[in-house]
Amino acid sequence: MFSRTALSRGTQLAARGQASSKLAQRRGYAAAASAPSSFIYDTTDVAGVKVATRDSHGPTTKLAIVAKAGTRYQPAPGLTAALEEFAFKNTEKRSALRITRESELLGGQLTAYHTREALVLEASFLREDIPYFTELLAEVISQTKYTTYEFNEDVERVLQIKQARLAANVAALALDSAHSVAFHTGLGAPLYPSPSTPLKGYVDEHKVASFAESVYAKSNIALVGDGATTTALSKWTEQFFKSVPASAASVNSASTTYYGGESRTAHKGGNSLVIAFPGSSFGTFKPEVAVLSALLGGQSNVKWAPGFTLLSKIAAANPGAVASATNLAYSDAGLFTIQISGAAGAVRATSQEAVKALKAIAEGTVSKEDLTKAVAKAKFDALAGSESGINTLLAAGSGLVHTGKPFQIAETITSIEGVTADKLKAAAKALVDGKASVAAVGDLHALPYAEELGLKV
């Protein structure tokens, strides 16, 4: 006769065996599904409109117009931001109130945002309502009324609020400054007009309407769907995008040049330092830069521990500062950044150690274990972002508009898996041997110069 203890132990062993079996199965499934087909965009041309779609067979759909209308292409400061604020306001057919009420009755969500290269108009809704929202997006880009009263009462007011918010955000100011010294014009333009830039003379309803006319054309946009079939999206695109102009005046598309340099801005609201180098573009993806970003990291994946990333360890040893590394990808350029914010003394110490860590990677000191972790983290970050929909519509649309090819996560994962220690070492060496872009905002007495960090600008 078996005792309760023996039975309990037997049950525990059986449970552990089942758990081990399930874990092995999961590992096998993960390896097989590293680039699932549901992540791949199908592309087509529908009546002159570039269309990309993927279907996860879920109950909801996201649909976005990605226009080549980011701050890189604006002829004057503030036009992209103002055009974003005019989205989903009065059109020739519907008032802004009607658009809001109809979207709410259907349970939909509308949003607009911009980057340095793109202006995105996005709708999220129940799958069966794709006809309504396809029609609405086409209407917004072809029939919006750029009225004087809406500009004076709403658009200009919101721009001034965002200018004031930017003036108090030292991290955003530092990142804008890093772009400015890295690229000068084009990608060097700030995301929002500088707090010291007057809107009068640069932005009004007539200039916004003229800018809209130059960027809202079939040749300059992509329509991206997530959670829709190619057949359905093509059907409604063909029907509702007839009124969108086929082409318009070409936007400024001068190729990007990287310069490097240094910028220092005194500020009483905090401290932020950005150390940047030429990075990876989505036109020419460099997987070793993605792995380098994952290795430097800045945030732990394990609670109550700094984790394996180099910047998280450095920040843990210098209380009062937070640090992170990321690659900002654009169509023909990229900016690999290390951003550090916090108390001035801690920012100084952390930046010194961060540069030492980068130089150590360039000397080939990364262990095999850390390289394996970094590759796995880079893959996870890419897949998790694509699975959750974070920036996926933007990436797919930007790729389609600028290069004729959407960002495909499957290709990214395959290239990341091919990163070796030698490739990582070469990538880091190219950065530290080249010209950096360094931007400091805050207490300039304490924040270091690029030369003090051992960087060339």
Secondary structure, 3 states (H helix, E strand, C coil): CCCHHHHHHHHHHHHHHHHHHHHHHHHHHHHHCCCCHHHCCEEEEECCEEEEEECCCCCEEEEEEEECCCHHHCCCCCHHHHHHHCCCCCECCCCHHHHHHHHHHCCCEEEEEECCCCEEEEEEEEHHHHHHHHHHHHHHHHHECCCHHHHHHHHHHHHHHHHHHHHCCHHHHHHHHHHHHHHCCHHHCCCCCCCCCCCCCCCCHHHHHHHHHHHCCHHHEEEEEECCCHHHHHHHHHHHHHHCCCCCCCCCCCCCCCCCEEEEEECCCCCEEEEEEECCCCCCCCHHHHHHHHHHCCCCCCCCCCCCCHHHHHHHHCCCEEEEEEEEECCCCEEEEEEEEECHHHHHHHHHHHHHHHHHHHCCCCCHHHHHHHHHHHHHHHHHHHHHCCCHHHHHHHHHHHHCCCCCHHHHHHHHHCCCHHHHHHHHHHHHHCECEEEEEECCCCCCCCHHHCCEC
